[in-house]
Amino acid sequence: MAATPRFRNEAAPASAASAASPVSPESPAPAVSPSDPGAAAPAGGKHPVDETLPPLKMFTSGLQHVAAMYAGVVAPPMIVGPAVGLTAKETAFLMGASLFTAGIATLLQTLGFWRIGARLPFVNGVSFAGVTPMVAIGKDRGHDGIAVIFGAIIVASLLGFLLAPYFCKLVRFFPPVVTGTVITLIGVSLLPVSFNWAQGGNAGAADYGSTTNITMAAVTLVIVLALRKLLRGFLQQISILLGLVAGTLIAIPVGIADFGAIKDAGLFGFPSPFHFGAPQFEVAAIVSMSIVMLVCMTESTADMLALGKIVDRPADERTIEGGLRADTLGSALSPLFNGFMCSAFAQNIGLVAMTKVRSRFVVAVSGGILIVLGLVPVAASVIAIVPLPVLGGAGIVLFGTVAASGIQTLATAALEKGENALIVAAAVGVGLIPIAAPEFYHSFPKDLLVVLDSGISTGCVVAIVLNLAFNHLGRGKPDTPDPEPGRSAAAPDPVAAH
């Protein structure tokens, strides 16, 4: 496989590069090609995205990505398994399978082949968007419920794969006023996840929201910030991982670190294909999961645009098409190994922004680690030792970094002109509804809740529609300025050390 994605013209002149930018045709931001000397690493002229790091740095940086997203991968099977009537052992099997399939999807996304894969430092894992409909499809149906869920995911994913070349063309409707709004919503929408982790993660537990849990989250947050300020070089880049280790060590004498997972874990376990039986196909379930797939594709498109800015390689249509194909192909393969629908993990985008480690091969290493964790349950249980309050403290920095990147993108969107400020106000307002008022849409049909309960999706749709109405229809050009000549539209690291 070539080190540089085949979709990019390395010798493209500046005008051609600008045409591939993810902003609107009326106000393009110059793309940074792999051959751009301003963006390339000193050694070998490679873009930082295509660099390989020394083995130790590759491993520790990849492990940091796994630590940041581990809880997000295993949480959906932890919810769906008991809801459909699986035993604790079967649910644990689902968790291992989800880690394994997340690793496969991440490798498809980072390394890629043919026109599959964004070839960006892009982590894929089980999508939370599908949890509610999957529970509704399989509730109390046991193995049959899982089989119906898997059948629906396969069909929806294949439809998404076919739709990817057309869906990616929506990128032209994502100028800074839209991308900045969506990136901000991604970060803000993820913050409640870290708050839940900080309280303990399980609202039914006796110690949920206890002063001990919240104090541990605060201690971890302070440790991460202190390490980020005091350390330099590579150690600063893995400050999140070091903070998680330090927080976990402190949590052991406090009594909130659970080692039970290691005692119960097996040494080796392969997620045997169709462990719960052959997939079953029901029309209602397929329709429901197809809606989820559209939601995932919308969020992945926004995530790729955000990541492209952060790593100084703006995502063009070909990049997004390859990324969506990797998403959908990974999701189609996932049920074969008893996994669920896969999509982008926004928390890892925050990690890239914070650490400035932009190599896609680092994330490919994390994909390999995920596969190993799925095959060796006892190894996965070591990561599981990290208490959720500790992860919640680090998550505040990770998710807040994403929101800060979105705000910096909005700073280039000329909010003082035209109706751009109105677009942001309406889109952010609608996008915050599921966070601020979770029961707001309780009277709506369940199928619509798949979209409405995702503030990222609803905010994205509102921003796109209003941008079309105010900046495109009946006007020659939108009120969005170009970046300064020769400068990338990428958002800088909002937490970089001074």
ABEGO torsion letter per residue (X at the ends): XBABBAABBAABBAAAAAAABABBAABBBBBBBAABAAABBABGGBBAAABBBBAAAAAAAAAAAAAAAAAAAAAAAAAAAAAAGBBAAAAAAAAAAAAAAAAAAAAAAAAEBEABEAGBBBBBBBBAAAAAAAAAAABGAEAAAAAAAAAAAAAAAAAAAAAAAAAAAAAAABBAAAAAAAAAAAAAAAAAAAAAAAAGGBAABAABGBAAAAAAAAAAAAAAAAAAAABBEAAAAAAAAAAAAAAAAAAAAAGABBAAAAAABBABBBBBBGAAEBBBBBAAAAAAAAAAAAAAAAAAAAAAAAAAAAAGBBBBAAAAAAAAAAAAAAAAAAAAAGBBBBBBBAAAAAAAAAAGBABAAAAAAAAAAAAAAAABAAAAAAAAABBAAAAAAAAAAAAAAAAAAAAAAAAAAGAABEAAAAAAAAAAAAAAAAAABAAAAAABBAAAAAAAABAAAAAAAAAAAAAAAAAABGBABBBBBBBBBGBBABBBBAABBX
